[in-house]
Amino acid sequence: MSANLAYSALCFIMLHTMVWFSANLQFVGGGWTTKSIWVALTLSIPITLCAYYGTRFGYQTLSESVWGVRFFAFALSYLTFPFLTYYLLGESMFTIKTLLCVILSFAILAIQLFM
């Protein structure tokens, strides 16, 4: 794995983690329900920077293809979302539909990395 691909993956994992919090923190409960909009606004610039640099690093590595970067980022999003949702909201990721989507995400990653 090249360094640029690792940087791209790191940027996209951070991006999808921050997006999860900016969109779903309102459902976690506690005092976050009323403060979640401020978290979303605060995270907007770091999210944009992660998208920018994740795309930049991925484009250099994935055959200079924006499509390759898009599928790579999508696959990583489907690897982060189920874990955060299960851990923080208690929604099971062990449904047939979710498990199939996670498997498909691994397949998309493999296609982008090895073909």
N, C-alpha and C positions, 0 to 999 in steps of 0.2 A: 504494500500500500504506500503510495507516495505521500509526502508531507502535505501537499496541497489538498489531497483527498481527505486526509485526517482533519485538516483545518476546516474544510468545507463541512464535514460531518459534525464536527464540534459546533460550528456556527449554527447549523440547522437544528441540532439537538437543543442548543440554548434557545434558539428562536422559538421552536415549538413548545418548549417548556414555558417560556414567558408568555406566549400566546395563550396557552392553557390557563395560566393564572389570570391573565387580563380578561379572558372571557368567562371563566368558570369560578373564580374566587367568590363571586356573589352567592354561590350555592353552597360554599363550605360551611357557612354559619358563623356563629360567634359575632364578634364585632366587625368582621370582614364584609358583611352584607352591605353596610352603609359606606364603607371605605373602598369598595372594589373599583369604583369609577376612577378614583385617584390613583390606584395601583395601575389600572389600564392606561391612564394618561401618562404616568411616569415611565411605564415600560415601552411606550410607543417609539421613542427614539432608539433605545437599545435593540428593539425588535427590528427596526429598519436597518440598523447597522449590521446586525447578524444576517439579515436577508441579503444585503448588498455584498458583504464579504463572503458569505457562504456561496453565493452565485459566482462571484469572481474566482474563488479558488476552485470550485467545481467545474467551471467552464474550461479552465486551463487543463484539467485532468481528464474530463470525460469527453474527449475527442472534439473539443470546442463546439459542443452542442448544448444549446439552451434546453432542448427537450430532455437530454440526458440529466441535466441538473434538475429539471422539474420533477422527473420521475424519482430521482435520488432523494430530493427533499420530501416528496410525498411519502415515499416508503419510510423515511425516518420519522415523519409525523405520525404514521400509524404504529410506530414502535413506541413512541413516547406517550401518546394520548391514552391508550388502555391502561398503562401502568399508573399514571397519575390519577386517572378517574377511579381506578380500583382502590388505590391507596388513600386518596383524600376524600372521595365521595362514597366509597363502599359499593359502587356499582360493579358487578361482576364482569370480568372480561372473559369468563369461561363459558360463553354461549357459543353455539356452533357458528353463528354469523361473525362474531368478533374473532374467534380463533381462525376461521378461514381467511378473514381480512389480514390478520397478522401473518399468516403463512404466505399469502399473496404478496405482502410487503417484503418479506424475505426473498421471494422469487424475483420481485422487481429489482431489489438491491443486487442480487446475483447477476441478473441480466445486464444491469448497468456496469457492474464491475468486471465481469468476466467475458462479455461478448463484444 
